[in-house]
Amino acid sequence: MTRVHAFRWSTGDGAPGCESGRAQVAPADGSDGRADGNIASVLGDDPREWLRSALCSQCRDARIVDAILATPRDRYVAREWRAFAWEDRALPYAEGQTISQPTMIAILLEALEPRPDDVVLDVGTGSGYQAGVLARLVRRVYGIEVIRSLAQRARASLASDPGLPDNVRLVVGDAWRGFPAALRFDGIAVAAAASEVPAALAEQLAPGGRLVVPIGSAGTFQDLVRVRRRRDGSFAEAEILGACAFVPLVHAG
């Protein structure tokens, strides 16, 4: 695999528009709010502004930043964690699963390079949150979740999202065996760690498609890996984009 440096951990290098007032709320006195190091005086008390600032520090794609902020995370998190829905951290969910940190989703989706006309597969749909973000970025989203109770909850959360386009279909199935339909995808986003690139998923990439998947063991950091399918159907060398941490991609039991 080829290792590339795709992650950004500093501010000021994010999506266009983040520097021009979208990520920050200017103080009423006209100062930049930074003279005394008081970031709170710049961002205020709105947790969405803090989240926007975090997203802009990690993601250059303004469409992705806007899609994450437009997706009401409080509709997807467990009820007891709703007070923390707009914080940039992973949250416990159900069945031993988590709902991913928004900046991690931004990094994964930027690596996916979603385009408005794409058909994308969301693997390990879990809460449905990432599918909700993708629905605002691409033409069609298919989701696959192996745990039936999670799929049911995800459907309910997606249905409760007031701004969600009518372009998401979720099925119960084992992603290690691929999506259970003869479809090809422009992008496949895997929100769970696999021991290797799932061959069945790679084969469902359309020519020119991208597969982004965490590779490694659970309980430690994994490599976020991108696989591209060339126009002739062959595969380019996989790229290692950086470190990440996800729950394991579960086999059907």
Secondary structure by P-SEA (a helix, b strand, c coil): ccccccccccccccccccccccccccccccccccccccccccccccaaaaaaaaaaaccccaaaaaaaaaccccccccccccccccccbbbbbccccccccaaaaaaaaaaacccccbbbbbcccccaaaaaaaaacccbbbbbbccaaaaaaaaaaaaacccccccbbbbbccccccccccccccbbbbcbbbccccaaaaaaccccbbbbbbbccccccccbbbbbbcccccccccccccccccccccccc
